[in-house]
Amino acid sequence: MDVAAPPGRPLVIGYGNRLRSDDGVGWTVADALRDDPRAAAVDVIATTQLNPEHAADLAAARLAVFVDASVAGDPPPAPGAYVLSRLPPPGLPSADGAPPPAWSHHCTPAGLQALAAALYGAAPPVVLVGVGVADCAVGEELGPTVAAAVPNLVDVVLKLALEATHA
Amino acid sequence: MNAGVGKEIVIDPVTRIEGHSKITIQLDPEGQVVDAHFHVTQFRGFERISQGRPVHEMPALMARICGICPVSHLVASAKAVDAIMATTPPPAGVMLRKLINLAQLLQSHALSFFHLSSPDLLFGFDADPAKRNLYGLVAEHPRFAKDGIALRRFGQHAIELLGGKRIHPSWVVPGGVGAPLTAEVREEILGGIPDALARVSGALAWYREQLPRWEQETAVWGNFPTAFMGLVGPDGQVEHYDGRLKAVAADGTVIHSEIRPDEFHDRVGEAVEPWSYLKSAYLTAVGYPQGVYRVGPLARLAVADRLGTPQADDELAVMREQLGRYPASSFHYHYTRLIETLYAVERIAELLRDPEIVSDRVRSVAGINATVGIGVAEAPRGTLMHRYEVDDDGLVQTADLVIATGQNNLAMNLAVRQVAQHYVRGDRLTEGMLNRVEAVIRCYDPCLSCSTHAVGQMPMQLQLLAADGAVLDEVIR
């Protein structure tokens, strides 16, 4: 039995370390969305890392879009480019089923989705936006390539989130 | 086991604490525990990093020490800079500093009890570690997982509303806070009070009922006489922001009725042992190592006459009726942590309902008026001291931080030894044995990232060594 997506607003969570140059791209996109009047119908969270507490946010969202720096893939996405992937709504966990992969300090989007389903009986479909990075050395600014991509990333994420409001 | 050869058990790293450490247990040739050490194996050195920085940067810089209790460092650091500026924050600034400090205490205590320690309490110390964790809570005791999440969210949301972000806010500044409290934020935080009160009260009721189950653990988990130290208010109530730093002996005899900030280093010594980056604090009036003392919720509720809020004081009275006026067992950190969590919710509501808190005057402005400043405050884990020396331009020459976990270091080592002596038998390591040794450390909720200023990780390692140092057995998980 699948867990129904909650009827709430779409949620964007941008996360990463803003002291590690391009690793902060998810946070930067979320910050831009918070200031964007087009995103008035979207809940936005900018955070350093995902924690179990975010499961409660997911449990109230009709769709969750996670934006994070990514070096996954062979080859990984080029700096500023992005890769979309989707997690369907999870099934209801059984009592002896696999536990959600969450811990006190750091969680994954899939872990949060499973945690929301297990604890609150509601979890949204999840879209992951993995952004390619050039440099994650110590630094408070995005590199020029990734910084230049931020406006487009904001548009992409906003479109994904707003599609959910019309679904 | 070979006759005539002693052994050592090492747990490395210890899990479900904030930071990275290991435990070694030394056996004699007969297989009896003769000693045990809690090692902290990380090093960062914030005191050195601070040198040369403008002192007004220190609160925001010091908040970066820890992602769990950044507000405590922010508050202690700001108080130290207040002293260098010879200024006093306006009343509303003080109230707002107290408010954010309590919000952090609440969310940190909730993490410690509900997510880190309650799996041991709910499933038992012999339970399968695959089940005895947050995952197991979600599957079998979802109420505890939800309560932990809800209380952490409440505290973190209050911090975010006040400080602009929930981790590493820089809203507490020298002279007060960065901005006044709005009526909207006040109402939003107040709106969460009833739910938070209900959740903590429910957990306390459960804990009281279950307490007899842990009679054996209570008897041997760091159950020994030590001094206690913590801040108290003018009427003897518990205090986390300011007040008198008081130290009492195990039977309540007053050792120091007040340790002024400028007396801190005369009254508290710090010994360095070769097996740990964590210094061992002790009361100089008693000497080393006999001057072992404890800080944190167990100690704060020992040095204070009362908490000062109605529900928490009722709970304190019940606890004292059950356990006595000065509970000695470190197992009772859990109980006192829950009572303090209840206090924090009540006190946050009291502060918010005070009309003064929305005053526009929240910051005093001054320059460099002294070259030494000391700030003392209570972090979730215990007393925290920041001391800075600056030059005439306000550039930091030396920074000295005395952290709660360091002050509990001697007591934690004694507790590990006591638990090991009770549970460790022979030359084989069992899951239940390992977990009890590890869990007694968890009672103190140590934050090793703070105490050594190191990056936190949470794995676990244990070794068994012979008297000659040879590794006889090792467990890593």
Interface residues (C-beta under 8 A of the other chain):
Chain A: T47 T48 N51 P52 E53 A55 A56 P93 A95 D96 G97 P99 P100 A102 W103 S104 H105 L115 A118 L119 Y120
Chain B: R16 G67 L111 H115 L116 N133 L134 Y135 G136 V138 A139 E140 P142 A145 K146 G148 I149 A150 R152 R153 Q156 R166 I167 G456 M458
